[in-house]
Amino acid sequence: MRKILSRRTFLHGSGGVLVGLPFLEEMRPRAAKAQDAAPPMRLITLFFGLGIAREESIKQFTGPLEPYQPLADKMAFFTNLELKQSHDFGSGEPHFKVGDVIFVGDPQKNEYNASGPSLEQLVKKELHPNGVPTLLGSKSIGMWFRTGSVSQYTRHWNQDGSPGERPERRPTRIFEQMFGGLTTPGTPGVPEDPAAVTERHLKRSVLDAVIGEYQHYIGDASPLGADSKAKLSVHLDMIRNVEMRLAPVEMGIDDAMQQENCNVPTGVTDPGTDVPYDLVQGGAGGSAPIIAHEDFAAAFQLQGELMALALRCDVLRFGSMLFVGSGGHVGLRGTYSALGQSVNFSQDLPGTSPHDAYFHNNRWDKCRLHAHYCNANLAGALLSFDDPMFLESNGKTVLDNTLVVVGTDYGGGGTSTGHIPEGVFHAIAGGNGHFKPGFYDKVYNIIDLYETALKPYGIATGMGSGRHARYRHTPLEITELLA
Amino acid sequence: MLAVYDTALGEQLAFDEAARWTLVALLQAPPFLFRMENEIAGVPGQPRELDGYELAARLSSFLWVSVPDDALLAAAADQSLLVPAIRDQQIQRMLADPKAQRFTEVFATDFSRARFAAFEGATDADRAALSESVIATFQDHFWTQHGSVADLFLTTRFVVNPIVAQLLGLPAPGAGLQVVDVAGLPQRVGLMSHPGVIAGMGDRAIGSFVNRGKYLMERLLCRHPAAVPDDVAAQIESFNADTTGLNEHEKSAIRSSRPQCWGCHTQFEPLAFGFSRFDGAGRYVGETDADGKPLPLDGWVPTEEAVEPPYTDVASYMQILATNPVVQTCMTEHFIAFASSRESSELAREDAEHVGQLYLANGSTLSAMVSAVAESPLFRTILPPSAAP
C-alpha cells in the first residue's frame, strides 16, 4: 500500500494547551462491560464523489479499496448497493438527485431539500432530544469546489430535510471553529483581562436576547405556524452552537477532561500554496480548480486529524466529511502510484474533472487509481480516528466507539448514458462491535444498509416506506451484517 | 433588546457603545432575519386579510426585494394601503422606482435557471453569460419595450453578449451586451428559445424528451409529473437498454405505443418535441440528427383542454404559449408564488385564473400583472392553520 498520508502532522510535539472539555460519561471504565452492547455514541459520515465501478470494488483489497486493508477487522464493505430511487424521483441532473439521497435514503423532497434528516442528525436527535451536551452540535468539513446544487456538497440535512451546515474547507478556520473559541475564564493564577470579561458579558447578553426571541417564536405563544417554527428551530440549533462555545462553563459542559487524549495545539497551518480554499463556483459541470494531488490530500489529511481530535476532546459527536462533492469537479495534477500502476492525473485524466472519464468515456483503467486516491484519503481519516495512542476510557479507539458510514454516489458509468445507480459502494466502520466486518456483494438498497446501521439505536427511521418500499431488498434489516 | 442596552450601561460603557451592542442583538433577532407574519391570528382554516404593515412588507419584498420605505410605511400605518385604489397608487409608485428592476431580475433568474447549464464543455463563464443575457432580455422586454407577459413568448429581440451570440450563430457583436433581432434565425421565437432558457434545462447534449418535457410541464403548465408506478419503474431499465442508440423521437414513439408509459408521458413529452433541434447549450443543430434521421418539430401543448392545441414549429408553438389561457394562468401562478413566497403547488388554480383574467382585462402589461397579483386573495390574505382535531 502506498502511504500517502503522513499522520499526526501536528499532534506530536505541538506544545499545545490543555483545555477543559466535557467528559464522555458513557465511557467510564466501570461501565465498560455494559458499554459493549450500547450503541455508538457518535456518528460520522464520510463521502467521496464519483464512486467506484463495481468491477473494481469487488477486487476488495487488490483494487481501489486497498487503503482500507489495515482496518479490515473494523469495517463492513458493501459493493453492490442500489439507489435507483434517486433517479426515479426529483429534479436536476443526476448528481444533484443523488447528492441528497446519500445518507438520507429516500428521494429528495425537491431540488433544494432532502426527504428528511441525514443519518448523523437523525441519531443526534434520537440520543439528545434536548440538545447535545458538547461544544458543537455537529460539524461538516471537507474538500469540494462546486456549488451547482446544494445537494452536491451538503451532507448535513436537518430534521425537516432542509440543508444544514455547508462543509468548511480551510483547516485553520476549522481549527478556530472547533477549538479557537475555547477559553478558561477564571483559570487559577491567571487574572482575566477586564476588557475580555466585559466583552464576554455583553456577548452573553446578546445571546440571551436573541435566544429569547427565538424561543418566543417557536414557543406556544408564537404567532407562527408549524412550518415556520420548524425553520426557526433549525436556526436556533445553530445559535446554540455559538452559545456552547461562548460559555462552556455556564452551560455545564466542562465536567472533566481527558488530558492525555485532548492535547490541542496552538494552531495549524493550511497545507498547500495553491489550494483555493475559499473558491465558490456555480453550475453543474465545466471548469474546476486543478490542484496538486499531494496538497489536496494534505488538506484533507489535516481535516481528518482535526475531526479525530474534536471527537477525542468531545467537542462534537456528530459530523460529516466530504472528499470531493457529488459529481467530482476537482482537477488534480501530478503522478500518483498504487496497485503497481501509476497515473499522471493531468495527462491521463485531462481536463478539470475526471467526471467524464468515470461516466462517459469508460476509462476505468485510469479512474482506478483516482478511486484509490479518494479511498486512501478516507482511510487516512479513519486511521486518525483509530489511533491506538489515544485509547478511550473503555480501552477502545475513537473509531471503535463511533459509527462511521462511508458512502459515495455511483457505481460507475461506462457508456454515454453513464451514472448507474447500482453496484454502488458503501462501508461502515467502527460501530462498537455491533456489525460483522467483511465484504458484502449481495444486492441491497442503501435504505437497507442505513436502516441496519441504525438498528443498535432502535430508531424507526421511516425510510423506504410507502411508495419507496419497493426499493428495499430486506423487510427489516440486513441480518447478516448484525453481530 | 433593552436588556442588552442595560447590560452595556452596567458595564460602564458609553451610550454609543451601548447602542452598538444593542444593534448587534437587533441584527441577529428573528424579526430582522425573517419576514414573519401572524400565521395563527383569525379563524382557523379561514383566510385572514393582512394588516397594513404585513401588506407593506409583502409588497416591498415582492417588488423591491427590500423593506418598505417611508411612504409605504405611512400607508400601512393609517391602513390606507388596504384600500384598493390607494394600494394600486403605491404599486405604480414602486414600479416607477429603479429598485423594481430587482424583482424582474430575480424572477428571470429563477425562471430561466441558466446558471445550471450543464452542456458538454460548459464553463462558469458560459453559465454567467447565459444568465446575464436572459436577464438582460427580460429587463429590456419589460422596462424598455414595455412588453406584455404574453409577448415574452413572441419577442425576437434578444440582448446578447459574445458567448450567447456565438451560441445563436451570430457574428460576435463586440464586448458587452447588444440588442439583436433573431427573427431571421431558424426556430428562434420568444424567450423560451433563448439559449439561456434551453441550456437551463440542464441537458448535456440533445435533451431527453422526458427530462425536458417534465421541466417544461412545470414551467409552462404548473403541473408536476406523477410518481412512476411500481410496474412501470420495473421496466425503465430494460427500456433504456433496449433503446440504446435510438434518438429521442424514436424512443418517444416506442413509449407512445405503450399505454402504461404514454398515459403519463403524453402529459409532458409533447412539450419537448418543439425543442428537439436545440442541443444542451441551446444551439440550433439542424433538421436532422448526427445519423441523418429527421428531427420533426410538430407536437402539441397538453393543456388538458377538450382540444389540446397542436403546433408545427417553434413559431406556432410560441404563439400558443402566448395566447393559451392555461399557460397564461400558469405564468400568473409563477408571479403569485414569487410575490407571496409560497410554492406554486400551494396555490389554488381558480385564484390564479381570476388574477389572470384581471391581468388580461387591464392590458396585459407587467404593471397589470403586478396589480392583479396584489389583488389576489392569495397575496392579500393568510390562512391560519385549521384547529387540531
Interface residues (C-beta under 8 A of the other chain):
Chain A: K84 D88 F89 S91 G92 E93 G148 S149 T198 H201 L202 S205 V206 D208 A209 V210 E213 Y214 Y217 S222 P223 L224 G225 A226 S228 K231 L232 H235 I239 Q281 G282 G283 A284 G285 G286 S287 T415 T417 R467 R470
Chain B: M1 A3 V4 T7 A8 E11 L13 W21 V24 A25 Q28 A29 P30 P31 L33 F34 M36 E37 N38 E39 I40 A41 R115 F116 A117 A118 F119 E120 G121 A122 T123 D124 D126 R127 G202 R204 K214 Y215 E218 A227 V228 D230 A233 I236 N240 T244 P384 P385
